[in-house]
Amino acid sequence: MQEKSRDAAAALSARWDRLPTETLHDLTRSVLVGAQVHADRIDLDVGSARLVRRLMNEGGGDGIADGIRASNANADGAEETLIRLIIPARLKRTGKEMKFIVDGVANSAPADTTLIRPLVRGQKIGKRMFDLGCPPLEDIAREERITSSYATRLVRLTLLAPDIDAAILAGKQPAGLTANKLMVDTRMSLDWRDQRAALGFG
């Protein structure tokens, strides 16, 4: 199995640059379990069982879509070992805006920083909430100079599907997705499929 997985990974890598954007999005969705955005890096958690299933189902041509569907069908809710990928990245000011820079990646199409900022801020506040001896959310909100209700909405962004985070960071979100739309509903569904439909990810 290991040899077959390695061969499938090599084959996928060889044609990665030629895969359609939608296929890449679906592939990411099929193996990602979680994503966290930090000021200096992006942490992506890949499910080992999902990845193996994805590779074992790998084939030529239409086998790509078949493998993605099989991985999604078999992996949801399953407990598995996580592989954490740490991607060095940083926010950089370019004129009046902030640009999210991923090291080693050509950034010819900058991501929308108005969408990235709330993701980063939500992760920051969420992390503080779970630190030992953390202050109440009201105190954290006061220190951040925002209302408690806005802080709550920011923290809820940490529950977005990992592929939604990844798409936003890569600047591949739907054209109609704005920061206002992202933040408008404090009762956003925890079901990742519902989130994708609500935010226009199909």
MARLUM-125090 format. One line per 10 residues: their letters; for each residue y, x, z of N, C-alpha, C, CB. Coordinates in Angstrom, 2 decimals. Each point is the difference from the previous one (the first is absolute). Glycine has a CB too. Example, Ala and Ser with C-alpha at 12.3 -4.5 7.8 and 13.67 -1.06 7.14 Angstrom:
residues 2
AS) -5.69,13.19,7.80,1.19,-0.89,0.00,1.20,0.90,0.00,-1.17,-1.89,1.25 ~ 2.22,1.54,-1.97,1.19,0.82,0.06,1.09,-0.77,0.73,-0.63,1.18,-2.15
This chain:
residues 202
MQEKSRDAAA) -1.21,0.83,0.00,1.21,-0.83,0.00,1.26,0.86,0.00,-1.26,-1.80,1.21 ~ 1.23,2.90,-0.42,1.17,0.87,0.08,0.32,0.60,-1.36,-0.55,0.50,2.39 ~ -0.50,-0.06,-3.09,0.22,0.61,-1.32,0.57,-1.03,-0.98,-1.89,1.61,0.43 ~ 1.35,-2.83,-0.38,0.49,-1.05,-0.90,1.45,-0.34,0.32,-2.33,-0.91,-0.22 ~ 2.67,0.87,1.53,1.38,-0.29,0.41,0.95,1.09,-0.49,-0.86,-1.23,2.01 ~ 0.42,2.49,-1.88,0.84,1.11,-0.47,0.23,-0.08,-1.50,-0.87,1.43,1.86 ~ -0.20,-1.73,-2.61,0.13,-0.11,-1.45,0.95,-1.14,-0.38,-2.32,0.92,-0.27 ~ 2.19,-2.05,0.98,0.87,-1.15,-0.28,1.45,0.33,0.33,-1.90,-1.57,0.47 ~ 2.12,2.30,0.64,1.36,0.39,0.39,0.60,0.93,-1.05,-0.60,-0.25,2.43 ~ -0.19,1.17,-2.93,0.49,0.93,-1.02,0.35,-0.75,-1.28,-1.41,1.83,0.99
ALSARWDRLP) 0.56,-2.80,-1.36,0.26,-0.79,-1.21,1.27,-0.82,0.14,-2.47,-0.09,-0.45 ~ 2.66,-0.51,1.63,1.19,-0.80,0.24,1.25,0.87,-0.03,-1.35,-1.60,1.37 ~ 1.27,2.78,-0.76,1.13,0.93,0.03,0.40,0.43,-1.41,-0.74,0.80,2.26 ~ -0.26,-0.59,-3.12,0.25,0.48,-1.36,0.82,-1.00,-0.82,-2.13,1.29,0.11 ~ 1.97,-2.60,0.16,0.73,-0.99,-0.79,1.07,-0.73,0.81,-2.04,-0.28,-1.39 ~ 2.35,0.79,2.58,0.96,-0.65,0.89,1.33,-0.27,-0.68,-1.10,1.12,1.91 ~ 1.64,-0.11,-2.60,1.33,-0.13,-0.61,0.02,-1.01,-1.14,0.44,2.35,0.63 ~ -1.61,-2.72,-1.14,-0.06,-0.94,-1.12,-0.26,-1.44,0.44,-0.80,1.86,-1.42 ~ 0.56,-2.06,2.71,-0.30,-1.35,0.48,1.27,-0.85,0.03,-1.91,0.91,1.38 ~ 1.80,-2.19,-1.74,1.17,-0.90,0.07,0.51,-0.15,1.43,-0.88,-1.24,-2.00
TETLHDLTRS) 2.17,0.98,2.13,0.60,-0.14,1.33,-0.69,-1.07,0.83,2.17,0.73,-0.97 ~ -2.52,-1.86,0.36,-0.64,-1.08,0.74,-1.36,0.44,0.54,1.20,-1.68,-1.43 ~ -1.92,2.48,0.64,-1.30,0.50,0.45,0.18,0.93,1.19,-0.91,-0.20,-2.34 ~ 1.94,1.04,2.29,0.28,0.91,1.12,0.34,-0.78,1.26,0.81,1.75,-1.61 ~ -0.03,-2.83,1.46,0.34,-0.84,1.15,-1.26,-0.62,0.60,2.27,-0.49,-1.01 ~ -3.13,-0.03,0.15,-1.23,-0.63,0.47,-0.93,1.02,0.66,0.20,-1.70,-1.82 ~ -0.25,2.89,1.26,-0.82,1.06,0.58,0.49,0.36,1.40,-0.49,0.88,-2.31 ~ 1.81,-0.71,2.44,0.58,0.30,1.30,-0.32,-1.10,1.00,1.83,1.29,-1.11 ~ -1.68,-2.52,0.67,-0.27,-1.17,0.86,-1.45,-0.02,0.47,1.79,-1.27,-1.21 ~ -2.70,1.74,0.36,-1.41,-0.11,0.31,-0.47,1.00,1.04,-0.33,-0.83,-2.29
VLVGAQVHAD) 1.06,1.94,2.48,-0.48,1.02,0.94,0.90,0.21,1.21,-1.05,1.10,-1.94 ~ 2.32,-1.54,1.85,0.92,0.21,1.12,-0.24,-1.01,1.12,1.69,0.91,-1.60 ~ -1.71,-0.41,2.83,-0.15,-0.85,1.18,1.33,-0.14,0.73,-2.41,0.70,0.21 ~ 3.21,0.35,-0.22,1.29,-0.04,0.70,0.95,1.04,-0.54,-1.15,-0.83,2.04 ~ 2.44,0.63,-1.79,1.02,0.95,-0.42,1.11,-0.01,1.04,-0.55,-0.33,-2.46 ~ 1.06,1.52,2.78,1.11,0.11,0.94,1.06,0.91,-0.62,-1.53,-0.35,1.99 ~ 2.78,-0.11,-1.92,1.11,0.75,-0.56,0.77,0.66,1.14,0.15,-1.58,-1.98 ~ 0.01,2.89,1.91,0.75,0.75,1.00,1.19,0.68,-0.69,-2.09,0.37,1.40 ~ 2.99,0.17,-0.59,1.18,0.65,-0.56,-0.36,1.25,-0.81,1.32,-0.88,1.92 ~ -2.44,1.52,-1.60,-0.35,1.26,-0.66,-1.33,-0.04,-0.74,1.29,1.14,1.75
RIDLDVGSAR) -1.96,-2.30,-1.78,-1.31,-0.06,-0.66,-0.43,-1.45,-0.18,-0.62,2.24,1.00 ~ -0.42,-2.40,-1.81,-0.65,-1.29,-0.17,-1.48,0.20,0.33,1.67,-0.77,-1.80 ~ -2.19,-0.03,2.72,-1.42,0.06,0.37,-0.74,-1.15,-0.69,0.55,1.08,2.24 ~ -1.56,-0.74,-3.02,-0.83,-1.01,-0.66,-1.41,0.09,0.54,1.42,0.11,-2.09 ~ -1.96,-1.22,2.58,-1.36,-0.05,0.53,-0.92,-0.60,-1.07,0.85,-0.23,2.39 ~ -1.80,1.05,-2.87,-0.95,-0.43,-1.01,-1.33,-0.30,0.68,1.16,1.39,-1.78 ~ -1.73,-2.55,1.50,-1.30,-0.35,0.56,-1.11,0.76,-0.73,0.87,-2.28,0.63 ~ -1.64,3.07,0.12,-1.03,0.83,-0.63,-1.05,-0.85,-0.73,0.37,1.72,1.78 ~ -0.79,-2.82,-1.15,-1.01,-0.85,-0.64,0.57,-0.66,-1.26,-1.07,-0.41,2.24 ~ 2.33,-0.02,-2.18,0.64,-0.59,-1.17,0.07,1.01,-1.14,1.34,-1.53,1.49
LVRRLMNEGG) -0.98,2.78,-1.13,0.14,1.02,-1.02,-1.34,0.31,-0.65,1.94,0.97,1.25 ~ -2.99,-0.85,-0.43,-1.33,0.28,-0.56,-0.45,-1.14,-0.89,-0.57,1.37,2.02 ~ 0.75,-2.62,-1.55,-0.39,-1.16,-0.82,0.77,-0.01,-1.31,-0.53,-1.30,2.07 ~ 1.82,1.63,-1.97,0.84,0.02,-1.21,-0.51,1.04,-1.00,1.99,-0.73,1.37 ~ -2.36,1.90,-0.87,-0.49,1.06,-0.88,-1.39,-0.30,-0.55,1.37,1.63,1.29 ~ -2.23,-2.20,-0.44,-1.36,-0.31,-0.44,0.00,-1.10,-1.06,-0.86,0.67,2.26 ~ 1.88,-1.52,-2.23,0.11,-1.05,-1.01,0.77,0.48,-1.22,-0.08,-1.70,1.81 ~ 0.53,2.95,-1.76,0.84,0.53,-1.08,-0.79,0.08,-1.30,1.35,1.30,1.66 ~ -0.71,-1.69,-2.72,-0.63,0.12,-1.31,1.06,0.15,-1.05,-1.95,-1.36,0.75 ~ 1.59,1.43,-1.97,0.98,0.13,-1.07,0.56,-1.34,-0.40,-1.16,2.03,-0.79
GDGIADGIRA) 2.33,-1.99,0.21,0.61,-1.20,-0.57,0.18,-1.10,1.00,-1.00,0.60,-2.14 ~ 0.35,-1.76,1.90,0.15,-1.17,0.86,-0.61,0.19,1.37,0.00,-1.39,-2.03 ~ -0.79,2.45,2.24,-0.60,0.26,1.30,1.03,0.23,1.08,-1.94,0.95,-1.16 ~ 3.13,-0.54,0.78,1.07,0.22,0.98,0.30,-1.30,0.73,0.97,1.84,-1.41 ~ -0.69,-2.89,0.64,0.33,-1.29,0.62,-1.18,-0.53,0.80,1.59,-0.50,-1.86 ~ -2.83,0.68,1.33,-1.18,-0.47,0.72,-0.13,0.69,1.34,-1.13,-0.47,-2.18 ~ 1.39,1.79,2.19,-0.10,0.76,1.24,1.01,-0.44,1.02,-0.84,1.90,-1.29 ~ 2.05,-2.20,0.84,1.04,-0.46,0.91,-0.40,-1.34,0.62,1.74,1.20,-1.35 ~ -2.25,-2.13,0.54,-0.39,-1.30,0.53,-1.14,0.14,1.00,0.74,-1.07,-2.14 ~ -1.69,1.94,1.86,-1.13,0.19,0.91,0.47,0.59,1.31,-1.53,0.31,-1.93
SNANADGAEE) 2.46,0.64,1.85,0.49,0.63,1.23,0.74,-1.01,0.85,0.16,2.20,-1.18 ~ 0.69,-3.01,0.55,0.75,-1.01,0.75,-0.95,-1.00,0.65,1.95,0.28,-1.55 ~ -2.98,-0.69,0.82,-0.90,-1.02,0.51,-0.82,0.50,1.17,-0.10,-0.98,-2.28 ~ -0.26,2.26,2.27,-0.91,0.51,1.02,0.70,0.62,1.20,-1.61,0.38,-1.80 ~ 2.91,0.00,1.63,0.61,0.82,1.04,0.82,-0.79,1.00,0.05,1.81,-1.63 ~ 0.45,-2.99,1.26,0.90,-0.73,0.89,-0.65,-0.25,1.35,1.06,-1.08,-2.00 ~ -0.35,1.52,3.05,-0.46,-0.26,1.35,-1.07,0.94,0.50,0.57,-2.31,-0.42 ~ -1.04,3.22,-0.41,-1.08,0.89,0.43,0.57,1.16,0.82,-1.36,-0.63,-2.04 ~ 0.62,1.01,3.09,0.40,1.16,0.77,-0.49,1.25,-0.72,-0.05,-1.31,2.16 ~ 0.91,2.33,-2.25,-0.38,1.21,-0.69,0.85,1.16,0.47,-0.72,-1.34,-1.98
TLIRLIIPAR) 0.26,2.55,1.68,0.76,1.20,0.34,1.22,0.09,-0.90,-2.09,1.18,0.76 ~ 3.22,-0.79,-0.18,1.23,0.12,-0.76,0.28,1.46,-0.35,0.91,-2.05,1.14 ~ -0.45,2.25,-2.36,0.45,1.31,-0.45,1.52,-0.07,-0.09,-2.17,0.48,-1.29 ~ 2.86,0.33,2.09,1.47,-0.06,0.00,0.57,1.04,-0.97,0.00,-0.81,2.39 ~ 0.77,0.32,-3.34,0.71,0.87,-0.92,1.45,0.10,0.46,-1.54,-0.64,-1.93 ~ 2.01,1.86,2.17,1.37,0.22,0.47,0.80,0.59,-1.15,-0.76,0.34,2.40 ~ 1.76,-1.10,-2.86,0.81,0.42,-1.14,1.39,0.40,0.49,-1.30,-1.53,-1.56 ~ 1.65,2.81,1.49,1.35,0.41,0.40,1.05,-0.71,-0.84,-0.89,2.25,0.72 ~ 1.88,-2.81,-0.08,1.06,-0.72,-0.70,1.24,-0.01,0.88,-1.68,-1.45,-1.24 ~ 2.80,1.19,0.64,1.23,0.00,0.79,1.05,-0.88,-0.67,-0.51,2.33,0.84
LKRTGKEMKF) 1.41,-2.84,-0.02,1.15,-0.75,-0.52,1.11,0.99,-0.32,-0.63,-2.06,1.34 ~ 1.18,1.96,-2.52,1.06,0.92,-0.43,1.18,-0.81,-0.51,-1.69,1.79,-0.59 ~ 2.89,-1.39,1.03,1.19,-0.71,-0.46,0.36,0.46,-1.40,0.83,-0.22,2.36 ~ -0.65,-0.75,-3.26,0.45,0.29,-1.36,1.23,-0.87,-0.27,-2.37,0.61,-0.80 ~ 3.53,0.00,0.94,1.25,-0.76,-0.10,0.14,-0.93,1.18,-0.09,0.13,-2.48 ~ 0.26,-1.43,2.22,0.16,-0.97,1.06,-1.33,-0.61,0.45,2.25,-0.49,-0.89 ~ -3.34,0.86,0.21,-1.29,-0.60,0.31,-0.95,1.02,0.59,0.35,-1.64,-1.84 ~ -1.45,1.11,2.42,-1.08,0.84,0.51,-1.18,-0.13,-0.94,0.79,-0.26,2.39 ~ -1.41,1.39,-2.72,-1.14,0.01,-0.91,-1.21,0.54,0.74,1.50,0.30,-2.01 ~ -2.65,-0.96,1.84,-1.22,0.45,0.66,-0.69,0.99,-0.92,-0.25,-2.20,1.26
IVDGVANSAP) 0.12,3.46,-0.81,-0.55,1.08,-0.83,-1.41,0.31,0.46,2.30,0.95,-0.39 ~ -3.26,-1.03,-0.52,-1.37,0.40,0.28,-0.21,1.37,-0.63,-0.84,-2.41,0.08 ~ 0.51,3.40,0.72,-0.15,1.37,-0.49,-1.06,0.07,-1.10,0.69,0.88,2.25 ~ -0.34,-0.14,-3.31,-0.96,0.21,-1.08,-0.08,-1.13,-1.00,-1.26,1.36,1.57 ~ 2.11,-2.37,-1.43,-0.02,-1.14,-0.91,1.31,-0.05,-0.76,-1.54,-1.28,1.53 ~ 1.46,1.06,-2.82,1.22,-0.16,-0.80,0.64,-1.32,0.37,-0.94,1.39,-1.89 ~ 2.19,-1.35,2.33,0.68,-1.20,0.49,1.03,-0.48,-1.01,-0.37,0.74,2.38 ~ -0.04,-0.87,-3.65,0.93,-0.42,-1.04,0.39,-1.46,0.17,-1.00,1.68,-1.54 ~ 0.14,-2.48,2.18,0.31,-1.40,0.25,0.04,-0.21,1.52,-1.08,-0.75,-2.20 ~ 2.26,0.93,2.80,0.08,-0.06,1.46,-0.37,-1.37,0.54,1.76,1.73,-0.07
ADTTLIRPLV) -2.41,-1.71,1.23,-0.37,-1.25,0.65,1.26,-0.67,0.56,-2.29,0.92,0.57 ~ 2.16,-2.21,-0.27,1.12,-0.78,0.52,0.14,0.26,1.50,-0.35,-1.79,-1.78 ~ 1.37,2.55,2.16,0.17,0.37,1.40,0.37,-1.19,0.88,0.69,2.26,-0.75 ~ -0.15,-3.32,0.15,0.32,-1.18,0.82,-1.28,-0.69,0.46,2.15,-0.31,-1.26 ~ -3.27,0.53,0.54,-1.29,-0.51,0.43,-0.72,0.98,0.92,-0.15,-1.29,-2.12 ~ 0.35,2.58,1.89,-0.68,1.02,0.79,0.57,0.07,1.41,-0.46,1.30,-2.09 ~ 1.78,-1.42,2.22,0.63,0.13,1.32,-0.61,-0.91,1.05,2.09,0.63,-1.16 ~ -2.23,-1.95,0.89,-0.60,-0.87,1.03,-1.44,0.36,0.32,1.50,-1.81,-0.77 ~ -2.26,2.32,-0.21,-1.38,0.42,0.28,0.00,1.16,1.00,-0.72,-0.74,-2.30 ~ 1.58,1.73,2.05,0.07,1.17,0.88,0.50,-0.41,1.39,0.43,1.49,-1.99
RGQKIGKRMF) 0.59,-2.35,2.01,0.56,-0.43,1.28,-1.01,-0.82,0.80,2.30,0.00,-1.02 ~ -3.05,-0.85,0.32,-1.02,-0.80,0.67,-1.08,0.87,0.61,0.47,-1.86,-1.58 ~ -0.90,2.89,0.85,-1.01,0.92,0.54,0.53,0.73,1.22,-0.96,0.28,-2.30 ~ 2.22,0.12,2.26,0.61,0.71,1.13,0.04,-0.87,1.25,1.38,1.33,-1.62 ~ -0.91,-2.57,1.46,0.08,-0.92,1.14,-1.39,-0.37,0.49,2.19,-0.89,-0.87 ~ -3.11,0.62,-0.08,-1.36,-0.36,0.37,-0.68,1.10,0.80,-0.13,-1.41,-2.02 ~ 0.34,2.66,1.62,-0.59,1.13,0.72,0.55,0.07,1.43,-0.28,1.25,-2.18 ~ 1.57,-1.45,2.32,0.60,0.04,1.33,-0.56,-1.10,0.90,2.09,0.96,-0.99 ~ -2.35,-2.12,0.42,-0.50,-1.13,0.78,-1.35,0.30,0.64,1.23,-1.54,-1.51 ~ -2.03,2.40,0.87,-1.34,0.28,0.50,-0.09,1.34,0.71,-0.89,-1.38,-1.84
DLGCPPLEDI) 2.01,2.06,2.00,0.02,1.24,0.79,-0.17,-0.34,1.47,1.48,1.14,-1.70 ~ -2.10,-0.22,2.44,-0.19,-0.19,1.44,1.36,-0.10,0.69,-2.20,1.26,-0.08 ~ 2.38,-2.30,0.89,1.24,-0.18,0.73,1.18,-0.37,-0.88,-0.86,1.62,1.63 ~ 0.57,-2.28,-2.76,1.06,-0.34,-0.93,0.91,-1.07,0.58,-1.50,0.60,-1.93 ~ 2.79,-0.59,1.54,0.91,-1.05,0.48,-0.29,-1.32,-0.72,1.76,1.74,0.49 ~ -1.26,-2.85,0.03,-0.18,-1.30,-0.67,0.65,0.01,-1.39,-0.04,-1.15,2.24 ~ -0.44,0.27,-3.09,0.53,-0.07,-1.36,1.51,-0.24,0.00,-2.21,-0.87,-0.79 ~ 2.68,0.07,1.75,1.44,-0.28,0.08,0.80,1.29,0.19,-0.50,-2.27,0.96 ~ -0.03,3.19,-0.13,0.69,1.27,0.24,-0.05,0.89,-1.24,-0.57,-0.15,2.44 ~ -0.58,0.15,-3.11,-0.11,0.80,-1.22,0.97,-0.52,-1.06,-2.42,0.48,0.51
AREERITSSY) 2.50,-1.81,-0.63,0.92,-0.61,-0.97,1.45,0.37,0.32,-1.61,-1.90,-0.34 ~ 1.93,1.89,1.63,1.36,0.35,0.41,0.33,1.45,-0.38,-0.14,-1.65,1.89 ~ -0.84,2.54,-1.67,0.21,1.40,-0.36,0.14,0.18,-1.51,-1.29,0.68,2.04 ~ 0.57,-1.53,-2.81,0.07,0.07,-1.46,1.21,-0.76,-0.55,-2.49,0.21,-0.06 ~ 3.22,-0.89,0.96,1.19,-0.77,-0.36,-0.34,-1.15,-0.97,1.39,2.07,0.33 ~ -2.51,-2.75,-0.01,-0.40,-1.17,-0.76,-0.43,-1.08,1.00,-0.72,1.42,-2.01 ~ 0.55,-2.65,1.52,-0.44,-1.08,0.88,-1.51,0.09,0.23,1.89,-1.47,-0.82 ~ -2.35,0.84,1.88,-1.44,-0.01,0.29,-0.78,-0.70,-1.10,0.51,0.02,2.45 ~ 0.08,-1.08,-3.00,-0.70,-0.73,-1.06,-0.14,0.84,-1.26,0.88,-2.13,0.94 ~ 0.14,2.93,-1.26,-0.09,0.88,-1.17,-1.02,1.11,0.25,2.41,-0.51,-0.59
ATRLVRLTLL) -2.44,1.03,1.83,-0.98,1.02,0.36,-1.41,-0.53,-0.15,1.65,1.03,1.58 ~ -1.86,-2.30,-1.18,-1.32,-0.62,-0.13,-0.41,-0.09,-1.46,0.40,-1.30,2.09 ~ 0.54,0.93,-2.97,-0.32,-0.09,-1.42,-0.33,1.38,-0.59,1.49,-2.02,-0.17 ~ -0.77,3.03,0.65,-0.29,1.36,-0.47,-1.41,0.43,0.40,2.45,0.56,0.17 ~ -2.82,-0.86,1.07,-1.33,0.39,0.48,-1.09,-0.72,-0.78,0.96,0.42,2.29 ~ -0.70,-1.66,-2.70,-1.00,-0.75,-0.76,-0.29,0.65,-1.35,0.76,-2.08,1.14 ~ 0.17,2.90,-1.64,-0.24,0.70,-1.26,-1.12,1.03,0.12,2.40,-0.35,-0.59 ~ -2.72,0.76,1.82,-1.10,0.95,0.18,-1.35,-0.66,-0.28,1.36,1.24,1.70 ~ -1.36,-2.58,-1.84,-1.24,-0.73,-0.26,-0.20,-0.31,-1.48,0.20,-0.99,2.28 ~ 0.68,1.52,-3.13,-0.15,-0.22,-1.43,-1.26,0.69,-0.52,2.49,-0.17,-0.24
APDIDAAILA) -3.06,-0.38,-0.83,-1.16,0.63,-0.64,0.36,1.42,-0.42,-0.84,-2.25,-0.80 ~ -0.07,3.22,0.99,0.29,1.39,-0.34,0.43,0.20,-1.45,-1.64,0.65,1.73 ~ 1.05,-1.41,-2.65,0.37,0.17,-1.40,1.42,-0.50,-0.28,-2.41,-0.23,-0.62 ~ 2.90,-0.71,1.43,1.40,-0.44,-0.14,0.92,1.14,0.43,-0.64,-2.42,0.42 ~ 0.32,3.04,0.71,0.77,1.18,0.45,0.01,1.07,-1.08,-0.59,-0.49,2.40 ~ -0.60,0.80,-2.93,-0.13,1.07,-0.99,0.81,-0.31,-1.26,-2.28,0.54,0.91 ~ 2.24,-1.79,-1.35,0.74,-0.39,-1.20,1.51,0.13,0.21,-1.86,-1.57,-0.62 ~ 2.34,1.15,1.77,1.43,0.10,0.31,0.43,1.46,0.05,-0.10,-2.15,1.28 ~ -0.70,3.00,-0.63,0.34,1.42,0.10,0.02,0.67,-1.37,-1.02,0.05,2.29 ~ 0.19,-0.54,-3.21,-0.06,0.58,-1.34,0.99,-0.64,-0.96,-2.39,0.50,0.41
GKQPAGLTAN) 3.14,-1.50,0.06,0.96,-0.68,-0.87,-0.67,-0.93,-0.99,1.50,1.93,0.25 ~ -2.72,-2.41,0.07,-0.78,-0.83,-0.91,-0.08,-1.45,0.46,-1.30,2.01,-0.60 ~ 2.23,-2.43,1.46,-0.01,-1.38,0.48,0.47,-0.95,-1.10,0.42,0.82,2.36 ~ -0.74,-2.12,-2.24,0.47,-0.99,-0.99,1.52,0.01,-0.10,-2.00,-1.42,0.47 ~ 2.49,1.14,-1.66,1.44,0.07,-0.25,0.80,-0.92,0.91,-0.51,0.59,-2.36 ~ -0.07,-1.73,2.73,0.74,-0.96,0.82,-0.05,0.26,1.49,-0.46,-1.61,-1.75 ~ -0.24,2.66,2.18,-0.12,0.26,1.44,1.22,0.77,0.50,-2.51,0.02,-0.20 ~ 3.24,-0.64,1.13,1.17,0.62,0.60,-0.21,0.15,1.50,1.49,-0.98,-1.79 ~ -0.61,1.74,2.43,-0.09,0.17,1.45,0.17,-1.34,0.70,0.88,2.34,-0.21 ~ 0.01,-3.18,-0.31,0.21,-1.32,0.60,-1.26,-0.84,-0.07,2.42,0.11,-0.62
KLMVDTRMSL) -3.10,-0.08,-0.52,-1.24,-0.77,-0.14,-1.08,0.55,0.92,0.59,-0.53,-2.39 ~ -0.61,1.86,2.53,-1.00,0.63,0.86,0.18,-0.40,1.46,-0.11,1.92,-1.60 ~ 1.37,-2.12,2.00,0.31,-0.24,1.40,0.20,-1.47,0.35,1.01,2.24,0.03 ~ -1.00,-3.11,-1.03,0.47,-1.36,0.24,-0.92,-0.82,0.90,1.07,0.11,-2.20 ~ -2.39,0.08,2.09,-0.92,-0.89,0.72,-0.63,0.72,1.17,-0.47,-1.25,-2.12 ~ 0.84,0.85,3.31,-0.56,0.64,1.21,-1.43,-0.45,0.26,2.30,0.15,0.95 ~ -2.77,-1.14,-1.71,-1.36,-0.49,0.19,-0.89,0.39,-1.18,0.88,-1.92,1.37 ~ -0.63,3.09,-1.95,-0.80,0.46,-1.13,-1.48,0.02,0.36,1.94,1.37,-0.81 ~ -2.76,-1.85,-0.10,-1.44,-0.07,0.25,-0.57,1.39,0.28,-0.14,-2.02,-1.48 ~ -0.87,2.05,2.35,-0.70,1.26,0.27,-1.10,0.24,-1.02,0.51,-0.25,2.43
DWRDQRAALG) -0.80,-0.74,-3.26,-1.01,0.15,-1.05,0.62,0.78,-1.15,-1.14,-2.17,0.66 ~ 0.56,3.30,-1.01,0.59,0.87,-1.02,0.10,-0.69,-1.35,-0.91,1.96,1.22 ~ -0.06,-2.82,-1.54,0.07,-0.70,-1.29,1.19,-0.94,-0.04,-2.49,0.15,-0.21 ~ 2.75,-0.84,1.32,1.17,-0.89,0.06,1.29,0.80,-0.10,-1.31,-1.62,1.41 ~ 1.35,2.79,-0.77,1.20,0.85,-0.08,0.28,0.40,-1.45,-0.46,0.87,2.33 ~ -0.60,-0.44,-3.03,0.19,0.42,-1.39,0.54,-1.14,-0.86,-1.86,1.65,0.27 ~ 1.31,-2.86,-0.05,0.45,-1.15,-0.78,1.45,-0.35,0.33,-2.36,-0.86,-0.07 ~ 2.72,0.89,1.37,1.35,-0.36,0.42,1.05,0.98,-0.51,-0.98,-1.06,2.02 ~ 0.61,2.34,-2.10,0.97,1.03,-0.38,-0.06,0.35,-1.48,-0.17,0.90,2.30 ~ -0.68,-1.61,-3.04,-0.01,0.19,-1.46,-0.91,1.09,-0.50,2.25,-0.82,0.04
FG) -3.24,1.23,0.78,-0.93,1.04,-0.45,-1.22,-0.58,-0.69,0.79,1.44,1.88 ~ -0.81,-2.74,-2.09,-1.11,-0.62,-0.72,-1.27,0.00,0.82,1.03,0.71,-2.13
